[in-house]
């Protein structure tokens, strides 16, 4: 799957070489491509789904997508149905280790049209500090996610063979060690090492400020039963020293204003962020202890999130103990006979025993 990153050969003869003196330079063709894809209806907030408009085959496909998400314990991607209807979901992606996004909680809204998987989902990036932070050349301030499979950039288009799991892993892969190089025309030869390093520092700073501190403050105010809250609390407590160390590594930038890609006159405030991290430690640790999160794995929280309001009872094949079930909505459209032939061989199996008790949406 392609992202906004395109090679100079793709741009053709019209493309102009990006000048090292400008971190925002782009060829006329770059703007032409961006403009053409800006007209794509990418925003899930424009969808007003009604269960009556979705066929049984849609819910069968969604069930299979959920099955695939549950099998992957290592991706650090958490998905939860939003409200009572499977056409709308929320996701949290943990920033990958070894990148400036490390430890961040990046949130996305996913909406599916009735013809899914013929057409791709619509995805909005939610971790933008109210539209003020662009975390990546592919993740815009307005929430647009720029990848070809969503129809928001050129490259290999969406196909029905692509699943929600595949799509979310692709989005996670945008969070690289040197994200500035995701920008079309930006290469090691055209952009200075100093600009690449400064952009990494900007992303690391905003990850701590927005994707960690702001998201934790917000989620401390909601129910302890929220799987996303559990993910954030557990990760924060168990990696607190790492958050502090990464913040302290930015102290030399305190009070400085920098022009970086996507942000002019960016002021660095690592001292403030460090104080907020320490301020959060006590209330977050209290939730951690009350919920006994030291005894719960992230993969079990991921399963809990997936079945919340989906009506799918998930069992661990290793111990045959069912995870706590959420409300039983919308999944009644699924046939009990639509289980995968590979259930007995997979890490997790889905039981439809509770489907006869589901309520109509």
Secondary structure as UniProt FT lines:
FT   HELIX           8..11
FT   TURN            13..14
FT   TURN            20..21
FT   TURN            23..24
FT   HELIX           28..38
FT   HELIX           44..46
FT   HELIX           51..53
FT   HELIX           56..71
FT   STRAND          77..81
FT   TURN            83..84
FT   TURN            86..87
FT   STRAND          88..94
FT   TURN            97..98
FT   TURN            100..103
FT   STRAND          105..111
FT   TURN            114..117
FT   STRAND          122..125
FT   TURN            129..132
FT   TURN            137..138
FT   TURN            141..142
FT   STRAND          144..145
FT   HELIX           148..150
FT   TURN            160..161
FT   HELIX           164..173
FT   TURN            177..178
FT   HELIX           179..182
FT   TURN            184..185
FT   TURN            188..190
FT   HELIX           193..206
FT   HELIX           207..214
FT   HELIX           215..220
FT   TURN            224..225
FT   HELIX           227..238
FT   HELIX           240..248
FT   TURN            249..250
FT   HELIX           251..253
FT   TURN            254..255
FT   STRAND          257..260
FT   TURN            261..262
FT   STRAND          263..267
FT   HELIX           270..290
FT   TURN            291..292
FT   HELIX           293..295
FT   HELIX           298..307
FT   TURN            308..310
FT   STRAND          313..316
FT   TURN            317..319
FT   HELIX           331..333
FT   TURN            336..337
FT   TURN            341..342
FT   HELIX           343..345
FT   STRAND          348..351
FT   TURN            353..354
FT   HELIX           355..357
//
